[in-house]
Amino acid sequence: MGTIVNSIAVIIGGLMGTIFKKRIPEGLQKLLMDALGLICIPLGMEMAIKGEKFLALVFSIVVGAIIGELLGIHAWLENLSLKIEKKFAKEQNTFAKGFLTATLLYCIGPMTIMGSLQDGLGQTPQILYTKALLDGTASIALASALGVGVIFSSISVLIVQGSITLFAKFISPFFTTLVVQEMTAVGGVLILGIALNLLNIKQIKVANLLPALFLIPFFIHIFP
């Protein structure tokens, strides 16, 4: 139920932002993008500094980048975005960026993992309800700047959080306090990458860094 509420919140926030977009001047839309980028900087830093296994973090990011580039994760997600855009969206250029940015923001972080586990283990999904409020609010600002691509990120939320929820009983022993802590640190680095993209400082294929999230549990045992 928590994931469903979270997805609906993203849709509602995205719809509101899309409607407001038509009434917001282009200069203000750009300022909103800059504001979101600035917000992502302290958020990413706060998450990144929670990690205590720096070498594990470095190797996870480096090896993850190599794997992500070889697999072409960013290109695959971008092509998927363009296919959805052709079928459902009238907007050009911003759809893919809105979809990718929102997907990464909403699916990376400790609240995604812990909230989905809480929901899947039969507890009241308070974490996901809180996350729904945060994501819904962020969707208003994101969609006002990037359009309807943000709304379609609700599908990503449904798939990622829903999968963790469904298999919670089997995977919960894997997510120890240490693993979640170090995955949070990796997620923080990725969010810093998103911040650079939003601020147009440097365009980073953050999606190609996603394998790092799955590599960090392995490297924390190599670099104790």
N, C-alpha and C positions, 0 to 999 in steps of 0.2 A: 504493500500500500504506500510505503514511503517513496518508492521510486516513481509510482504513478503520480503522486501528488507533486513530486519534484518536476516531472516532465510537463505536467499541466501548467505549473508555475512558469516554466520557461516559455511555453506557448503563449500564455496570457501576457507575460511581460514583453515577449517579442512582438505580439500583435499591437500592444499599446505603443511600443517604440516605433513600429512601422507606420502607424497612423500619425503619430506626432512628427515623424520625419518630414512629411509633406509640408508641415508648418514651421519647421526649424530652418533658419538661414544656413547656407553652406558653411559660413565661417564658424557658426556655433557647432555644427556637426563635427568639423575638424577639431574644435576645442574639446568636444566630448571625447573624441578619440585620444587626444593628448592626455586628458584627465584620466582616462581608463589606463593608459600606458603608465602614467605616474603612480597610480594606485597599485598596479601590478608589481612595481619595483620593491616597495617595502613588504608587500605580501610574499613575493618570491624570496626576498632576503630573510624574512622571519622564518620561513619554512626551511631554507637552505642551512641556516646556522644551527638547526636542531640536530643535524647529523654529527656524529662523533667519529665516523670512519672515513676520513678524508681521502685516503688512497683508494678505498673501495668506491667512493663517489667518483673519483677521477677516472678509474678504469671502467666503471660502468658507463659513464658518459662517452668516453672515447670508443670503447668496443661497441656500445649501443649505436653510436653515430655511424660506424662502419657497417654494421648489420642493417640499420635503417636505410642507409644510402643504397646498399646492394639490393635490398628488397623493394626499394622505391615506394616507401609508405606514403610520403608526402605526395608524390605524383599520383598514386592510386586514390588517395582521399580527394585530391584536387579534381581528378577525372570524374570521380563519383559526384562531387559537388556540381561540376559542369553539366553532367547528365540530368541531375535533379533540376538544375537551373533551366535547362532547355524545355523541360516538361511542365514545370510549375511556376517559374519566376519570369518576370518581365525585366528585372534588373540585370545589368551587365557589370562585370568587373568586381562588384562588391559582394556578390552572393557567396562565392567560394571562400573569400576571406572571412566573411561573417560566420559561415558554417564551421570552418576550421578553427577560428579563434575561439568561438563559443564552445565547441566540442572539447578542445584542449583545456580551457578554463574550468569547465564544469565536470570533467572526468578525471582530472589530476588533483590529487590531494587526499589527506587523511579522512576528511568527512565522507568522501565517496566510498572508501574502503570500510571504515568503521561503521558508518551509517548503514551500508548495505548488509554487513554482517549482523548488525543489531536487528535489522528487519527480518533477515533470513532465519535467525535463531528464535524468532517468535516474540521478541521484546517489542515494546512500543518504540516505533522508529523516530524518536525525538531528534536525533542527529539529522536525519534526512528531512524532517519537517523544517528544521532550522535552515538547512542548506537550500530547501525550496524557496524560502523567503529571500535568502541572499541571492540565489540564482535568478529568481523572478525579477528582483530589483535591478540586477546587473543587465538582464535581458532588455529592459526598457532603454537603458543608455546605449547598449551595444547595437540594438536594432535600429535606434534612431540615427546611428552613424553608419551602420553596415547593412541594414535592410533585412529582408525576410530569411536570409541564410541562417540567421540566429535562431529563428523559429524551428528550422529543421534539425538543429542540434539537439532538440528534445528527443529525437530518435536515437541519437548516440547515448544520451543519458539513460534512456529506457533499456538499450542493449547492454551497456557496460554495467550499470548498477543492478539491472535485473538479473544478469548472469551471476554476479557475485552473490546476490540474494538467494537465488535458486540453489546454488552449490555451497551455501554458507556452512552447513553442517560438515561438509567434507574438507573445506579449505581453511576454516577458522583456526585449526591448530598451527597452520603454516604462518599465519600473520601474528607473530609474537610482537611484543612491545618494541624490541630492537629492529625487527624487519620493518614495521610500520614507521618507526622513527627515521630510518635510513631511506625508505621509499619517499617519505615526506621531503627529505633533503634533496633528493633527485628531482622530485616534482617542483621544488622551489627553483632549482636551476632552470627547468623548462619554462616556468612562468616568467622568469627574468628574460628568457628568450622571446616570449610573447610580448613582453613590455617593449623590447627593442623594436619588434615588428610594428606595434601600434604607434610608436613614436617615430617610425620611419628613420631610425638611426642606422639600422642594418636589417635586411630581410633574412631571417634565419628559418631554415626548414625544420621547425620544432618537431613536427610529426616524425621526422626521421630519427629523433632522439628518444622516441618512446620505448624502444627495446631496453634502454637503461633501467627503466622501472622494474623490469623482470630479471635483469642481471644483478642488481644490487644485493639480493638475498644470497646469491652465489659468492660474490666478491667479499662480503663481510666475514665469510668464513676463511677466506684466503688471507685477508689482512686483518687479523684480530686486534 
